[in-house]
Amino acid sequence: MKSFTYERATSPEAAAAAAQAKPGAKFIAGGTNLLDLMKLQIETPLHLIEIRQHRATQHGACNCRASMEVSPILKLACG
């Protein structure tokens, strides 16, 4: 795996600003296999931006009897 830098963005705006400031940066959140791809050198970002903790990325509604709406970063839990 090639070396990289890492930061945890404090807001969606901060994540966007960090990505714009660091060309080639990738976002990382729960459930991603980016690290596996980095180990195989399929993906080789120079900078990772953690976005898992953002309140804005945790929106979604779960109604198991009818339907489920999930944002791309929402951890799936229904029960």
Buried (B, 14 or more C-beta within 10 A) or exposed (E): EEEBEEBBBEEEEBBBEBBEEBEEBBBBBEEEEBEEBBEEEEBBBEBBBBBBEBEEBEEBEBEEEEEEEEEEBBEEEEE
